[in-house]
Amino acid sequence: MNRVVKEKTKMIRKSKKNKGEIMSKNTMIRGTVLLTSAIFISKFLGMIYTIPFETLVGAAGGKLYGLAYGPYTIFISLSTIGIPSAVSKFIAKYNSLGDYQTSRYMYKLALRLMAITGIVAFTILFFGANLLARIYIPENSEGITVADVAMVIRMVSFALLIIPPMGITRGFFQGHQSMGPTAISQVIEQIVRVAFLLISVYVVINVFGGTITTAVGFATFSTFIGAVASALILIWYWNNRKRHLDVYVEQQQVKRTTLSTRELFSELFSYAGPFVFVGLAIPLYQQIDAITFTRTLMNLGYDQAIIDHGFSNINLYGHKLIMIPITLATGTSLAALPTLTKSFVDRDHESLFRQINQSLQIIMLLILPAVIGMSLLANEIWGAFYSINEYIDLNGHLLSWYAPVALFFALFTVTASILQGINQQRFAIYSLLLGLVLKSIFNVPFMHWFGPEGAVIMTGVASLVTVIANLWCIKTAIQFPLKQLIKRSILMGIFCTFMTIAVVIMRYILSFFITYNDGRMANIIILLITVVSGAGVYLWFSYRSTLLEHIIGGRIRFLDRLLKRG
């Protein structure tokens, strides 16, 4: 009888454990879907607004906006130093130990710290705006003045007062396995920001007859308005959930940790680490262009309009376009990386190599044809997004050079994440510094040799060097074999050649009827036909050669079974 009771008790415990694991897994999946969806919506809105924005303010407005947003991006990263995500990890750890009091204590400490760093960053950027503007704008520059740049930098600096502490609150909720507040606040922030930006710019220019500078000032101030909206959402969530969260703190059964405040901060900073600087790669490259582009091309005698169009292309309008494939592909690739660290810790080299190969090959599979297609159809893409004007050939030419850089940016992001997974994150900092040094030294000479596209070429060279350095480190650190990656990349290159032929032929046939000079709708039609043709050829060869099956795996095998049944 006792034996039967024991077996039943054991079965009940096992059932509860399995149920808990399923609930935990479902929570994780739901949270991942929420955050991924929020990021995608935010990125999409952050890209699509540039279409009407470019129509309203043009190249000069885009250049002015880029000059203000560049230093802001760097300051926001430096002021948070990765603490919001570190708070999430810290709280999740101590919650799992049942020490909710320490979690709440660290949230309050981190909130104060981020409030202080936000105020410091705001003060430096606001009062240093004039100095930064003088660095960006030469004394004899036409059009945009030092005063214009200083004003828009001051307008965007106000967001630094809110975003750092707001990030801590998002991290707090994420640490409690609650992704909703972060996801909803991110989407609301971007919707409010974009709405305020476009409405205010339109009203300033078309209703009040204001200047482009004033309009762009309001556009940058939209970052602060969006942050306020996001903060209000988080405050609402906090007020609604505080009573429930307080129960865990008040009814804590385990003893609170005896670690001092200094030791707690030391642990928190260990989670943040130096890896946050890797996220600054693109903004730092852009800052080198901001300092050297206008000054160098002016000295070479280039017209101010060409300088403005060139800079607004590589710093804002064209940059938003090349970020489309990066956002989609890196999200897909990085999804395979959470298990990488576990494989490394478990010394499961077979799984580790498979996961690294999959992450890198997904990037090559998706972004290589995308950037080649973007280079081939650069004029048509620019015309479809930003319509036609007398500088369409200049902008299309620059975009055709800039598109391949997207592949190197994506590979750097993924290889840097892999280095973090195998405990080699410091090398990602060293490789980034190498790329920045190269960009700093050769950016001006390359513009002397190649003109405006020289800055783009140098960004590509510098980012390629960082990727090669990261791959070398991955190879030597864990003896990772690059043979499969190289072989399949060559195969993808061959398929891209067939794709290129299909696109060129289709565009040639269409040129008897419409060209990129025939307006936005003509460009959309050209893109629909050529992109479908080229993508169809690439995917057909990838599918028939089993390349898709080897890289993506089960999803393609499932599709194959469906096609055979049909």
N, C-alpha and C positions, 0 to 999 in steps of 0.2 A: 504493500500500500504506500509506504514512504517513498519507495522507488518510483512509483507512478507519479506521485505528487512532485518529486524532484524533477522528473522529466518534463512535466507540464510547465513547471516554473521556469525551467531552462528554455523551453520553447517560447514562452511568453516574453522572456527577456530578449531572446534572439529576434522575435517579431518586432518588439519595440525598437531594438537597435537598428534593424533594417528599415523600419518606418522612419526613424530619425535620420538615417543616412539618405533615404529617398527625399525627405523634406529638405534636407540640407542641400542636396544636389539640385532639386527644383528651384530653391531660393537662389542658388548660384547662377543657374541657367537664366532665370527670370531677370536677375540683376545684370548679367552680361548683356542680355538682349536689350534691356532698358538703356544701359549706358552706351552701347554700340549704336542704337537707334538715335539717341540724343546727339552723339558725336556726329553721326552722318547728317542729321537735319541741320545742326549748327554749321557744319562745313559747307553744306549745300547753300544755305542762306548766305554764308560768308563769301561764297563765290558768285552767286547769282545777282547780288546787289550791284556788282561792278558794272553790269550792263547799263542800267539807267543812270548810274553814277557817272560813268564815262560820257554819256550823252549830255549830262547837265554841266559837268565841270571840265571835260576835255583832258588833254595831256598835261597842261600846266597844273590843273587841280589834282590830277593823279600823282604828279611829282610832289606837290606840296603835302598831300596826304601821306605819301610814302616816307617823306623826310620826318614827319612827326611820329608816325606809327613805329618806325624802326627802333629809335631809342626807347620808346615806351615798352615795346616787347622785351627788350633786354632788361630794362629796369624791373618789370613785373617778374621776370624769372629770377633775377638776383635778389629781389626783396622777399620772395617766397622760398628760394633755395630748396625746393622739393619737399618742404615741410608738410603741406596738406596731404600728399600721398603717404608720407611717413607717419602722420597722425593716424591715418586709416589703419596702417599695419600695427601701430602701437596699441590702439584701442582694441582691435580685433584680437591681439595676443592676450591682453590683460582681461578682456571679457571672457575669453575661453578658459582662463584660470579662475574665473569667478571674482576677480578683483575689480569691481566696477568703480570703486572709490578712486583708485589710481587712474583709471581711464578718464573719469570726470575731472580729476585734478590736473592731468596733463592737457586736457582740452582747454581748460581755463588758462593754463600757463602759455600754451601755444597761441591762444587767441590774443593774449596780451602781447606776446612777442611779435606776432604778425601785424598787430595794430601799430606797434612802435616802428617796425621795419617799413610799413606802408607810409607812415608819416615822414620818416627819414627819406625814403625814395621820392616821395612827392616833393619834399623841400628841395632836394638836390636837382630834380628834373625841372621844377617850376622856376627856381631862381638861377639855374644853370642854362635855361633855354636860350638865352642870348648868346652865350659862349658856344653852345652846340651849333646854333644857326650860323655863326661866323665860320665855324669849321666847314659846314656844308656849302655855304654860298660865297663865292669869290667877291672881292670888293667891286670889280668892274662888271658884275653879272647883270644881264638884262632880265626884265620880267619879274620873277620872284625875288623878293628882297629879304635881307636878314630879319627885318621886323615882321614880315609875313610868316616866316618859318618859326620864329620865337613865339609868336602868338598862338599858332596851332599846336606847338609843343606844350605850351602852358595849358591849353584847353584840354588836351588828352591826359595831362598829368593828374587831374583830379580823380581819375579812376583808381589810382594807386592808393587812395585813402580807404577804399572799400574792398577791392578784389583780394588782397592778401588775407584779411580776417575772414572774408566770405569763403575762401578756399578751405580754411581750417574747419568751418562748420560743415562743408560738404564732406571733408575727410572724416569728421566725427560720425556723421550718419552712415557713411560707407563702412566704417569700422563696426557699426552695429548691424551690418548686413542689410542696410536699408538704402537701396540705390535710387528710389523714387525721387527724394528731394534733390539729389544731384542732377538727375536726368531732367526733371521738370524745370528746375531753376536754370539749367544751361540753355534749354530751348526757349524759355521765356526771355532770358537775357538777350539771346540773339534776335528774337522776333522784335522785341522792343527797341534794341539798338538799331537794327536795319530800318524799322519803320520810322523812328525818330530821325535817322540819318537822311533818308530819302525825302521825307516830308519837309524837314528843316531846310535842306539844300534847295528844294524846289521853291519853297516860300521865299527864302532869302533872294534868290535870283529872279524868279518870275513874278513875284507879288510885290516885293519891296525894292526890286531893282538893285540889290546889293552886289558887292564884289565877289569874285571867286574865292578870295582869301577868307572873307567872312563866312561864306558857305562851307568851305572846307573846315574852318574853325568849329562850326556847329557839327560837322560830320565827325570830327575827332571827339567832340564832347559827347557824342552819342554813346561812346564806350562807358562813360560815367553813368548816363541815364540807364543803360542796359544793366549795369552793375547794381544800381539802386533797385531796379525791378526784381533782379535775382535775389538780392538781400531780403527784400520784403517777402518773397516766397519762402525763403529759408526761415525767416522769423515766424511766419505762419506755421510752418511745419514744427518748429521748435516749441511754440506755444501749445500746439495740439498734442505733441508727444512727450513733453517734459514730465507730466504726471506719471505716465507709464514708465519712462526711463528712471525717474526718481525712485520707483519701487525697488528696482534692482540695487540701487545704491544703498537705500535704507535697510533692505533685508539681506545685505551681503553676509554670508556665513563664513567665508575664509578670512584669514587675517590679512590686513593691508600690507603691501610690500614695505620693507624697511629702507629701501633705496632713498638716498637724498635727492633733492631737486637737481643738483648738478649731475648726479648719476643718471637720473631720468632723462635729462636733456642730452646727455652723452649717448644714451641708447637711441633717443629719437633722431639725433643727427647721424647716427650710424646707419639708420634706415634711409635717410635722405641721400647721404653720400655725395661724391663729386659728380655722379652721373647726370645730374640736372643740367650741367653745362653742355652736354651732348645735344640737348634740345635747342640750344642756341646756335647751332651750326648755320642754318640758313639765315637767320637775322644778322649774324656776325658777318657773313659773306656780303649781305646787302649793305651793311654799314660801311664796309670798305668801298663799295661802289658809291655810296652816298657821299663819301669824303673825296673820292678821286674822279668820278665820272664827269661832273659838270666842269670842274676846274681844268681837267686834261683836254676835253674836247673844245673848250673855249680857247685854250692856248693853241690848239691845232686849227682854229679858224672855222669851226663848225657853226652853222646857223643856230640861234637859240631855240627855234621851233623843233629842229632835229634833236637837239639835246634833251628838250622836255619830253618829246615823244619816246626817245630811246630810254630815258630813265624811268618814265612812268610804265613803260612796257616791262622792263626786267624787274622793277620793284613792286608793281601792283597788278596791272591788267594782264600782262603775259604770264606773270608769276602765278596768278590765280588759276590760269588755264592749265599750266603744267602740274599744278597740285591736284588736279582731278584724278589722274591715274595713280598718283602717289597715295592719295587718301584711300582709294578703293583697294589697291593691291597690298599696301602695307597692313591694312586692317585684316585682310584675309591671311596674310603670311604670319603676322604677329600672334594670331589666334592659336598657332601651333607651338608657341614658345613657352607658355606656362609650365608645361611638363618637362621642358628642357633641363631646368635646374634640378629637378628630381632625378632625372636620368644621370646627370653629372655627379650628384651626391651619391647615388647608388652605384656609380662606376659601371653603368650599363651602356657601354660604348656603342653597341649595335643600335640601340634605340636612339642614343644621342646623335649619332651620325645620320641616322634616317631623318630625325626631326630637323637637324640643321640643313640637310640637303633639301628637304621639302620646303622649308621657309625660303631659302635662297632661290630655288627653282620656280616657286610660285611667282616671285618677283620678276624673274626673267621671262616666264611664260606670259604674264599679263602686261608688263610694262614695256618690254622690248618692242613688240608690234605696235603698242600704243604710241610710243615716242617716235618710231619711224613713220607711222601714219601721220602724226601731228607735224612732223618735219615736212613731209610730202605735201600736205594740205594746209600749210600754215596760213597762206593768204585767204583761203576759203574759210578757215576756222575764225580768223580775226574778223573777216567780213560778216560772218554769221553772228558773232557775239557783239561786236562793236561797230558794225556797219562800215560803209565805205567813205573814205575821204582821200585827200591827195597824198596822205602818208601811209596808205595801205601797203605799198610795196616795202617801205622801210620797216613797218611793224611786222609784216609777214616774214620778212627776211630775218629779223631778230628772233622771232618766235621759232623759226626753223632751226636756228642755232641753239636756242634755249631748251627746246623740247628734249634732246638727248640727256641734258643735265638732270632731268627728272629721274632717269634710271639710276644715276649715281647717288642722288639724294636718297632715293628709296633703299638702295643697297647699303648706304651708310647707316640709315636708321635701323635696318634689320641686323646688320653685322655688329653694330654697337650693342643691340639688345642681346645678341648671342654671346658677346663678350661678357656682358653682365651676368648671363646665365651660367657661364663657366668660370666665374670669379676673376675675370680679367678686365673689369670695367675701367680701371685706370688707363689701360692702353688706348681705349677709345678717346680719352681726353688728349693723350699724346698725339694720336693720329689727327685729331681735329686741329690741334695747335700747329701741326706740320702743314695741314691744308691752308690754315689762315696765314701762316708765314709766307707760303708760296704765293697766295693770292695778294698779300700786301706788297711783296717785292716785285711781282711781274705784272700786276694789273695795269699800271701806267704804260710800261713798255709794250704790252699787248695792244692797248688802245692806239699807241703810236703806229704799230705795224698794221693793225686790222681795222681801226676805226671803232665805232660804237660796239660792234660785235666782239671786239677784243676783250671787253669786260666779261661777256658771257662765256667766251672760250676759256678764259682763265678760271672762271668759277667751275667749269666742267673739268679742266685739268686738275685743279686743286682737290675737288671732291672725288675724282677718280683715284688720285694718289691715296686719299684717306681710306677708300674702299680696299685698294690693293694692300695697304698696310694692315687693315683689320683682318682681311682674309689670311695674310701671312701669319698674324698672331694666332688666329684660330687654328691654322694648320700646325704650327709649331707647339702650341700649348697642349693640344690633345691629340696630336698626330692625325688630324682630320684629312682624309684624302680628297683632293680637289678634282680627281679624274672624271668622276660622274658628272659633276657640275659643268666642267669644261666641255665634255662630249655633248651633253644635252643642250648646252648654250649654243654650240656650233650648229646643231640640228635645228634649233629655233631660228638661228640666223639664216639658214637655207630656206626655211619655210617663209621667213620674212621677205626673202628675195622674190619668191613666187607671189607673195602678197603685194609687193611693190609693183611688180609687172602688171598685176591685175588692176591696181589702182591707177597707174599711169595710163594704161590702155583705156580704161573706163572714162577717165578725165579727158583724154584726147577725143574720144567719141562725143562726149558732152560738150566739148568746146565749140563744135559746129552749131550748137544751139544756144548755150549760155556759158558765161565765164564769171569769175569772181568779181569783175567790175560791174556786173549787172544788178547789184543790190543785195540786201540781206537775204531775201527770200530765195534768190538764185543760188546763193551760197549754201543755204540750208538744203535745197534740193540736191546740189552737187555732193554735199557731205553725206546725205542719206544714201544716195546711190553708190558712191565710191567706198564709203565705210562698210556698208553691207557687203559689197563685192569683195573688198580686201579681207575683212574679218571672216567671211565665209570660206575663202581660199585657205587662210591660215588655220582656221579651226578644222577644216576638212583634212588637211595634211596632218595636223596634230593628232586628230582622232584616228585616222587610218594607220598612222605609224605607231599607235598605242602610246604616244608621248603623254597625252592627257591622262590615260589610265595609270601610267607609272608615277606621275606627279600628284594628281588629285586623288587617284585611288578609287575607293568604293563608289563614289557618286557616279563616276563614268561607267563602272561595271554595271550599276543598276540601270543607267540609261541604255547601255548596250543590250541588256536583257529585254527592256521594253521595246526597243527598235526591232529586235529579232522576233518578238511575239507579234508585233504589228505586221 
